[in-house]
Amino acid sequence: MKHISEITRRDIFSLFICGLDIEEFFESKRVRYAFCGRLSELDFLKRIYNLKELPSFDSRFDDAEGDILQHTVNNNDYEDGWVFEDERFGLMNGEDETLLRFLCSVFHPAVRDEGGYWKRFLDAANELLRKDGYELHPEAKISGRDVYGWRKYDPSESALFIPFSQRHKAEIKSRHLTQKISREARKQIYAILERHTDAYLETSDTGWQEHISTSEYVFRDISQFYEPKCYNEKRQYAKTSDMEQFVLSTSPFSVFDAIEFYEKYNADNDFADQINALLKLNGISYRLEQGRIESTFEISIDKGNISIISEQGLKDLLLEADNYYRKGNMQIAVEKLWDAFERLKTYYSPALNKSESANKIIDDMSASETHFKTLYETEFRALTTMGNDFRIRHHETTKINFTDERQIEYFYKRCLALVSVAIMFLEKDVGI
């Protein structure tokens, strides 16, 4: 695929060559960030390319590694940004995935300089990528730090963030969803929010500047959906602009809203970690995942397992299925998951045909042990039959219809149980 334009590519490269203008401490300044982070250019490139298999542009050396060592370390005579124009790496004229994987490596925790401006440069790169239909996003964690992957960008999903209480409004109203948060836990939550409260300089339409705190921004965001209220000293449920009183004395689900909106204004990786440790400590069966409070009882796909899948089409389908499931769109979630199941069967093609590829997956899952092999073969066949007989996709009008959303959920969870185990046995670096 080549959807990323030359204009976007050059703008992204310019970020790392020329730097970025930012507002900091009441002044504008230009900051720089090296694409190789805390590594040398050579060590960075060796992480994502086999330099010994790439040609040398210097006749004195047999491969790219010797060439690059000579000109970036010994002589240091390559111009800034040389790597972006070097045809061996395919960043200017190669496939989209080549550039996207490169950028994911730039912001990998083992590479990025945590003391530098990496997050500002990530945001700037994403702003450019989204114009051409992609974005980088956290898809796993290492040592508590986000590992980034790439996905197709859907502007309709990012236009307006819907907080927890509004996403689950019907379930809360019908009391299918209930939750209690003890006063002690609320105090602990507020303490975390307070530690992560900052002041920002905001300029009005008339040019007037004033400092706005994180809590003020959060109340402003919440007010788009409902009037922030809590019980006051007279036990009246009244409007409030006091974040401490709000957290201590409002609905548990409104507390979740405050946490989610605070996450929007915090680039610190430890915010979610602290919130999740606190929720677990207090026996609250939810966690903050990529800016959303999600139930830990819900079945979902392990992002760590998805991140190691080398076949991007399969990875995209699984992430889309999980995304739609979390949004409550079961019909589309099932459709995406069934497509992923069919694509999983072809994981080792074209080296193996579809049947041979599926058999290899089953052999690897069962370690060729007869009882487990029979079990997995039976489940693969059963799920295939379900996909053929029932109306998984909207356009399949001649198949058996679902009459209850709980039936769709059964299909989703049964398929996911098999797929989520199968992907743990897939070999890496296949299908690239």
Backbone torsions as a table, in degrees:
resi	resn	phi	psi	omega
1	MET	NA	140.3	177.5
2	LYS	-135.5	71.6	178.9
3	HIS	-95.8	-19.1	-179.1
4	ILE	-80.7	118.1	-173.7
5	SER	-73.5	162.9	175.6
6	GLU	-61.3	-36.5	179.5
7	ILE	-60.3	-48.3	-180.0
8	THR	-63.3	-43.1	-179.8
9	ARG	-59.8	-46.7	-178.5
10	ARG	-66.5	-35.5	177.9
11	ASP	-65.4	-39.6	177.7
12	ILE	-66.0	-44.3	179.6
13	PHE	-62.4	-36.7	-179.8
14	SER	-63.1	-30.0	176.9
15	LEU	-56.0	-45.1	-175.6
16	PHE	-83.9	-20.0	179.1
17	ILE	-88.0	-45.8	-172.6
18	CYS	-102.0	-21.2	-179.1
19	GLY	98.0	-174.4	-172.6
20	LEU	-136.3	137.0	176.9
21	ASP	-87.4	127.7	179.6
22	ILE	-132.8	158.3	174.1
23	GLU	-97.4	124.8	-178.8
24	GLU	-150.7	128.5	178.4
25	PHE	53.3	49.9	173.3
26	PHE	66.9	16.6	177.0
27	GLU	-143.8	156.5	177.7
28	SER	-95.4	135.6	177.7
29	LYS	-147.0	157.4	178.9
30	ARG	-97.7	129.2	179.1
31	VAL	-119.6	156.3	-179.3
32	ARG	-122.6	153.7	176.5
33	TYR	-149.0	124.3	-178.5
34	ALA	-77.5	137.3	-179.3
35	PHE	-61.1	-25.5	-178.5
36	CYS	-88.2	1.6	175.3
37	GLY	59.3	-124.4	-178.2
38	ARG	-92.6	6.9	177.4
39	LEU	-100.1	167.2	169.0
40	SER	-77.6	162.1	177.8
41	GLU	-58.3	-41.3	-178.7
42	LEU	-63.9	-47.5	-179.3
43	ASP	-64.5	-36.5	177.9
44	PHE	-63.6	-48.8	-177.3
45	LEU	-64.3	-32.8	178.9
46	LYS	-67.4	-20.1	177.7
47	ARG	-71.1	-28.7	-172.7
48	ILE	-121.8	-9.9	176.9
49	TYR	-130.0	148.0	170.9
50	ASN	-88.4	92.1	-172.2
51	LEU	-66.8	-23.2	179.6
52	LYS	-74.0	-15.4	177.8
53	GLU	-98.4	-5.7	178.8
54	LEU	-96.2	146.7	-175.6
55	PRO	-71.2	158.8	174.8
56	SER	-95.1	142.4	173.7
57	PHE	-92.7	-0.9	179.0
58	ASP	-114.3	118.2	-174.0
59	SER	-61.4	-14.5	-179.6
60	ARG	-77.3	-11.9	-174.0
61	PHE	-124.6	150.8	-175.5
62	ASP	-83.7	-21.9	-173.9
63	ASP	-148.7	174.1	-177.0
64	ALA	-64.6	-31.4	-177.2
65	GLU	-62.9	-46.6	179.0
66	GLY	-65.2	-40.0	178.0
67	ASP	-58.9	-51.5	-175.5
68	ILE	-69.2	-38.4	176.1
69	LEU	-58.1	-43.4	-178.0
70	GLN	-64.8	-41.6	-170.4
71	HIS	-95.9	-11.8	177.1
72	THR	-110.3	-16.8	-179.0
73	VAL	-116.3	-59.6	-175.0
74	ASN	-68.0	-54.7	-180.0
75	ASN	-93.2	-30.7	-177.2
76	ASN	51.4	50.9	-175.2
77	ASP	-115.5	9.0	173.0
78	TYR	-79.3	142.2	179.0
79	GLU	-71.8	155.5	175.1
80	ASP	-57.1	134.4	177.7
81	GLY	80.8	12.4	-178.7
82	TRP	-57.3	-34.2	-174.6
83	VAL	-62.8	-30.8	-175.9
84	PHE	-71.5	-27.6	-179.8
85	GLU	-95.6	-10.8	-176.9
86	ASP	-71.4	114.7	-174.4
87	GLU	-64.2	-18.5	179.1
88	ARG	-64.1	-24.3	-174.8
89	PHE	-102.0	-8.8	172.0
90	GLY	64.0	27.2	-176.4
91	LEU	-82.8	-32.2	-179.5
92	MET	-85.3	-41.8	-173.1
93	ASN	-119.9	4.8	-176.3
94	GLY	-84.6	-172.5	178.2
95	GLU	-65.7	154.2	177.7
96	ASP	-53.9	-43.1	-174.8
97	GLU	-61.1	-31.9	179.2
98	THR	-62.2	-48.1	179.3
99	LEU	-66.5	-42.1	-177.4
100	LEU	-64.4	-41.3	177.4
101	ARG	-65.3	-38.1	177.0
102	PHE	-59.3	-48.0	-178.1
103	LEU	-66.1	-37.5	176.1
104	CYS	-60.8	-37.0	178.0
105	SER	-69.5	-35.1	177.4
106	VAL	-56.8	-39.0	-174.8
107	PHE	-102.8	17.9	176.8
108	HIS	-71.7	142.8	-177.9
109	PRO	-57.4	-29.5	179.6
110	ALA	-75.0	-15.8	-176.1
111	VAL	-107.1	-49.6	-169.5
112	ARG	-64.0	149.8	177.6
113	ASP	-89.9	104.0	-175.7
114	GLU	-62.5	-22.0	178.8
115	GLY	-88.3	-2.1	-178.6
116	GLY	-98.9	-165.2	-175.0
117	TYR	-97.5	33.2	-172.9
118	TRP	-58.2	-38.0	-177.7
119	LYS	-66.8	-37.1	177.7
120	ARG	-63.6	-40.2	-179.2
121	PHE	-73.0	-34.2	174.6
122	LEU	-61.5	-46.7	180.0
123	ASP	-62.2	-40.7	-179.8
124	ALA	-67.0	-40.5	178.2
125	ALA	-65.3	-39.9	179.2
126	ASN	-64.4	-39.3	179.2
127	GLU	-59.4	-37.2	178.7
128	LEU	-74.9	-44.2	-177.9
129	LEU	-62.5	-37.3	-177.0
130	ARG	-62.4	-26.0	177.7
131	LYS	-66.0	-24.3	179.6
132	ASP	-109.2	12.8	169.8
133	GLY	94.0	18.0	178.0
134	TYR	-133.1	164.9	169.9
135	GLU	-156.6	153.0	172.3
136	LEU	-90.6	142.7	-177.4
137	HIS	-149.2	153.2	176.9
138	PRO	-67.6	125.2	179.5
139	GLU	-122.3	-6.0	177.5
140	ALA	-163.9	178.4	177.6
141	LYS	-134.2	145.5	170.6
142	ILE	-129.9	124.5	-179.1
143	SER	51.7	37.9	177.3
144	GLY	78.2	5.9	-178.1
145	ARG	-112.5	144.4	-176.0
146	ASP	-68.1	134.2	169.9
147	VAL	-105.8	130.3	-173.4
148	TYR	-99.0	139.0	168.9
149	GLY	-119.6	-174.4	178.3
150	TRP	-125.1	156.4	179.0
151	ARG	-153.0	165.8	174.3
152	LYS	-69.6	141.9	-176.4
153	TYR	-95.6	128.0	177.0
154	ASP	-113.7	103.3	-176.1
155	PRO	-60.9	-25.9	-179.0
156	SER	-67.6	-24.7	-178.9
157	GLU	-79.8	-24.9	-175.3
158	SER	-103.9	-1.1	-176.4
159	ALA	-62.9	-41.5	-179.2
160	LEU	-146.5	123.1	178.3
161	PHE	-80.0	127.6	179.6
162	ILE	-100.4	118.4	-176.8
163	PRO	-71.9	166.6	-172.7
164	PHE	-51.6	-50.7	-173.7
165	SER	-62.4	-26.6	-179.6
166	GLN	-88.8	-32.5	176.0
167	ARG	-64.5	-32.2	-175.8
168	HIS	-113.8	28.2	-173.3
169	LYS	-57.3	-46.3	-177.4
170	ALA	-64.9	-41.7	-179.6
171	GLU	-66.3	-38.3	179.2
172	ILE	-68.1	-43.5	-178.9
173	LYS	-63.3	-37.7	-179.7
174	SER	-83.5	-2.4	-179.1
175	ARG	64.5	21.5	170.1
176	HIS	-74.3	-17.2	178.2
177	LEU	-125.3	117.1	178.8
178	THR	-132.1	155.6	-179.3
179	GLN	-160.6	142.7	173.3
180	LYS	-120.7	141.4	173.6
181	ILE	-126.6	119.1	-178.0
182	SER	-63.9	159.4	179.6
183	ARG	-62.6	-36.9	179.4
184	GLU	-64.2	-42.0	178.7
185	ALA	-65.3	-37.3	178.3
186	ARG	-63.0	-40.1	178.0
187	LYS	-62.4	-39.9	179.6
188	GLN	-67.3	-39.5	177.6
189	ILE	-62.7	-45.9	-179.6
190	TYR	-62.2	-38.0	-179.6
191	ALA	-61.1	-38.7	177.5
192	ILE	-67.5	-44.1	179.0
193	LEU	-60.7	-41.4	-179.4
194	GLU	-63.4	-39.5	178.9
195	ARG	-65.5	-26.7	-177.3
196	HIS	-104.5	21.0	176.2
197	THR	-90.4	126.4	178.5
198	ASP	-122.7	172.1	175.5
199	ALA	-115.7	136.2	-179.3
200	TYR	-121.3	144.0	177.6
201	LEU	-87.8	118.0	-177.8
202	GLU	-114.0	135.8	179.0
203	THR	-106.4	125.8	-179.7
204	SER	-78.7	174.0	179.0
205	ASP	-61.9	-24.9	-179.4
206	THR	-91.6	1.7	178.9
207	GLY	93.2	-2.6	179.5
208	TRP	-74.1	134.3	-178.9
209	GLN	-111.0	138.0	176.0
210	GLU	-149.1	157.9	178.9
211	HIS	-87.0	130.0	179.4
212	ILE	-118.7	129.5	-179.5
213	SER	-84.4	162.4	177.4
214	THR	-56.7	-42.5	-177.9
215	SER	-63.5	-34.4	177.5
216	GLU	-66.6	-40.7	176.5
217	TYR	-62.3	-41.0	-178.8
218	VAL	-64.1	-44.7	177.2
219	PHE	-61.8	-37.4	178.4
220	ARG	-63.9	-41.6	179.3
221	ASP	-66.5	-43.9	-179.8
222	ILE	-62.5	-37.2	-176.9
223	SER	-64.7	-13.7	174.9
224	GLN	-68.8	-20.3	-174.0
225	PHE	-114.5	-33.8	178.1
226	TYR	-165.2	163.0	179.4
227	GLU	-78.3	121.0	-179.4
228	PRO	-64.2	121.2	-178.9
229	LYS	-133.4	157.8	173.3
230	CYS	-156.4	168.5	177.0
231	TYR	-77.0	127.3	178.4
232	ASN	-90.9	-171.5	-177.3
233	GLU	-63.3	-24.1	179.0
234	LYS	-91.7	10.0	-179.5
235	ARG	63.4	28.0	174.7
236	GLN	-97.9	137.4	179.5
237	TYR	-84.9	97.4	-168.5
238	ALA	-127.4	160.3	178.6
239	LYS	-60.4	144.6	179.9
240	THR	-143.8	153.6	171.5
241	SER	-126.3	16.7	179.8
242	ASP	-101.4	110.3	-175.0
243	MET	-64.2	-36.2	179.7
244	GLU	-62.8	-49.0	179.6
245	GLN	-65.5	-35.1	178.3
246	PHE	-61.1	-49.4	-178.4
247	VAL	-66.4	-38.6	-176.3
248	LEU	-74.7	-27.0	-166.5
249	SER	-134.3	19.2	177.4
250	THR	-110.0	-176.7	178.0
251	SER	-60.9	143.5	177.6
252	PRO	-55.4	-35.7	-177.0
253	PHE	-74.7	-26.0	173.1
254	SER	-72.6	-30.6	173.3
255	VAL	-62.5	-42.0	176.2
256	PHE	-59.5	-39.8	178.1
257	ASP	-58.8	-46.2	-178.7
258	ALA	-60.9	-41.8	179.2
259	ILE	-61.8	-46.0	-178.6
260	GLU	-62.5	-42.7	-179.4
261	PHE	-70.7	-33.2	175.4
262	TYR	-61.9	-37.9	179.6
263	GLU	-59.0	-33.5	179.7
264	LYS	-59.9	-32.2	-174.3
265	TYR	-101.0	8.9	-178.1
266	ASN	-122.0	117.4	176.6
267	ALA	-86.2	-9.8	-177.1
268	ASP	-67.9	128.3	178.7
269	ASN	-64.4	-26.3	-173.4
270	ASP	-79.3	-9.3	179.8
271	PHE	-62.1	-54.2	-179.9
272	ALA	-62.8	-39.2	179.7
273	ASP	-61.3	-42.4	-179.9
274	GLN	-67.0	-43.2	178.3
275	ILE	-62.3	-44.9	-177.7
276	ASN	-67.0	-37.3	176.8
277	ALA	-64.0	-39.7	179.7
278	LEU	-67.4	-44.6	179.3
279	LEU	-61.1	-42.9	179.5
280	LYS	-65.7	-42.3	179.9
281	LEU	-58.7	-36.1	-176.8
282	ASN	-95.1	10.6	176.0
283	GLY	68.3	27.0	178.2
284	ILE	-93.6	115.6	-169.0
285	SER	-81.7	52.4	176.9
286	TYR	-139.4	159.9	173.4
287	ARG	-145.5	156.0	178.3
288	LEU	-90.6	113.8	-175.3
289	GLU	-128.3	112.6	179.4
290	GLN	52.6	45.0	173.8
291	GLY	85.3	1.7	-178.9
292	ARG	-126.1	138.3	171.7
293	ILE	-79.4	122.1	-178.1
294	GLU	-126.4	146.0	177.3
295	SER	-69.1	135.7	176.7
296	THR	-79.8	-7.5	175.7
297	PHE	-82.6	-20.8	-177.9
298	GLU	-70.9	142.7	177.3
299	ILE	-78.6	131.5	178.9
300	SER	-148.5	174.5	-177.0
301	ILE	-94.5	134.8	179.1
302	ASP	-67.0	115.6	-176.8
303	LYS	-64.0	-29.0	178.4
304	GLY	-64.7	-37.4	178.1
305	ASN	-71.3	-38.3	179.6
306	ILE	-64.3	-38.0	-172.6
307	SER	-64.2	-22.5	-177.1
308	ILE	-92.7	-3.5	178.1
309	ILE	-70.7	127.1	-176.7
310	SER	-85.7	-21.1	-177.8
311	GLU	-85.5	108.5	-169.6
312	GLN	-64.7	-34.4	-179.8
313	GLY	-61.6	-43.0	177.9
314	LEU	-65.5	-43.3	179.2
315	LYS	-59.8	-45.6	-179.2
316	ASP	-61.0	-44.4	-178.6
317	LEU	-63.3	-41.3	179.4
318	LEU	-66.1	-41.1	178.3
319	LEU	-66.7	-38.8	177.3
320	GLU	-65.3	-42.6	178.8
321	ALA	-59.9	-45.8	-179.7
322	ASP	-63.9	-40.1	-179.9
323	ASN	-63.0	-47.1	179.8
324	TYR	-67.2	-34.8	178.1
325	TYR	-63.0	-44.6	-178.9
326	ARG	-65.9	-28.1	178.4
327	LYS	-81.7	-9.3	179.5
328	GLY	87.8	8.6	177.7
329	ASN	-91.4	82.3	-172.2
330	MET	-66.9	-37.6	-177.3
331	GLN	-60.6	-48.0	-179.9
332	ILE	-70.4	-35.3	178.3
333	ALA	-60.1	-45.0	178.9
334	VAL	-63.9	-42.7	-179.4
335	GLU	-60.1	-45.9	-179.7
336	LYS	-66.4	-39.6	-178.6
337	LEU	-67.9	-38.8	178.4
338	TRP	-66.9	-36.8	174.8
339	ASP	-63.3	-38.9	177.7
340	ALA	-64.7	-39.8	178.7
341	PHE	-60.9	-44.3	179.0
342	GLU	-66.9	-38.2	179.7
343	ARG	-70.5	-33.9	177.1
344	LEU	-56.2	-40.4	-177.7
345	LYS	-61.6	-25.0	-178.1
346	THR	-100.9	17.3	-172.1
347	TYR	-55.8	-36.4	-175.8
348	TYR	-98.8	16.2	173.9
349	SER	-82.9	155.4	5.1
350	PRO	-86.1	-0.7	179.5
351	ALA	-59.2	-36.1	177.4
352	LEU	-124.6	146.7	174.8
353	ASN	-74.5	176.8	-172.7
354	LYS	-58.4	-45.2	-179.0
355	SER	-65.2	-44.3	180.0
356	GLU	-65.6	-39.2	179.0
357	SER	-62.9	-46.3	179.0
358	ALA	-62.1	-39.9	179.4
359	ASN	-64.9	-36.8	177.9
360	LYS	-64.5	-41.7	178.3
361	ILE	-60.3	-44.7	179.6
362	ILE	-64.2	-42.0	178.2
363	ASP	-60.8	-43.1	-179.2
364	ASP	-67.8	-39.1	179.4
365	MET	-64.3	-37.9	-174.3
366	SER	-96.5	-4.0	-173.8
367	ALA	53.3	30.9	179.9
368	SER	60.8	18.8	176.4
369	GLU	-80.4	127.0	-166.2
370	THR	-55.3	-48.6	-175.0
371	HIS	-63.2	-44.7	-179.7
372	PHE	-70.7	-35.7	178.5
373	LYS	-62.4	-42.6	177.7
374	THR	-63.1	-42.1	179.9
375	LEU	-60.6	-48.0	-177.9
376	TYR	-69.5	-38.5	177.5
377	GLU	-60.7	-43.0	179.5
378	THR	-62.0	-41.4	-178.5
379	GLU	-70.6	-39.7	176.4
380	PHE	-59.8	-44.3	-179.5
381	ARG	-67.1	-42.0	-178.8
382	ALA	-61.9	-44.1	-179.8
383	LEU	-68.0	-37.7	176.7
384	THR	-61.5	-41.6	178.0
385	THR	-62.9	-42.4	177.8
386	MET	-58.9	-45.7	-179.7
387	GLY	-62.8	-31.7	179.6
388	ASN	-79.2	-30.6	-172.5
389	ASP	-93.8	-32.6	-174.0
390	PHE	-102.9	158.6	-176.2
391	ARG	-82.4	82.0	179.3
392	ILE	-74.5	-42.3	-177.4
393	ARG	-103.6	148.4	-174.3
394	HIS	-58.7	-37.0	-172.9
395	HIS	-78.9	-7.5	-177.7
396	GLU	-85.5	86.6	-171.6
397	THR	-84.3	-11.7	-176.0
398	THR	-97.6	5.8	-175.7
399	LYS	-103.9	173.9	-176.6
400	ILE	-69.4	126.8	-178.9
401	ASN	-82.1	150.3	168.0
402	PHE	-78.1	139.1	178.6
403	THR	-111.6	-3.4	-176.9
404	ASP	-151.7	134.7	-179.3
405	GLU	-62.1	-25.0	178.1
406	ARG	-67.8	-27.0	174.3
407	GLN	-68.5	-39.5	177.8
408	ILE	-63.0	-40.5	-179.8
409	GLU	-63.1	-37.6	177.0
410	TYR	-60.8	-46.6	179.1
411	PHE	-58.8	-45.6	-178.1
412	TYR	-60.9	-49.2	-174.1
413	LYS	-70.7	-33.1	178.4
414	ARG	-68.6	-43.9	178.8
415	CYS	-65.0	-42.1	-178.4
416	LEU	-64.1	-36.3	179.9
417	ALA	-57.7	-41.4	-179.8
418	LEU	-75.7	-47.1	-176.6
419	VAL	-62.9	-43.0	-176.1
420	SER	-65.1	-28.5	175.2
421	VAL	-79.7	-42.9	-177.1
422	ALA	-58.9	-40.6	-175.8
423	ILE	-67.4	-20.1	177.6
424	MET	-70.6	-18.6	-177.6
425	PHE	-102.1	0.2	-178.7
426	LEU	-70.9	143.8	176.6
427	GLU	-76.5	147.3	178.6
428	LYS	-81.2	163.8	174.7
429	ASP	57.0	38.9	175.5
430	VAL	-116.6	138.9	176.3
431	GLY	80.2	15.7	-179.8
432	ILE	-80.7	NA	NA
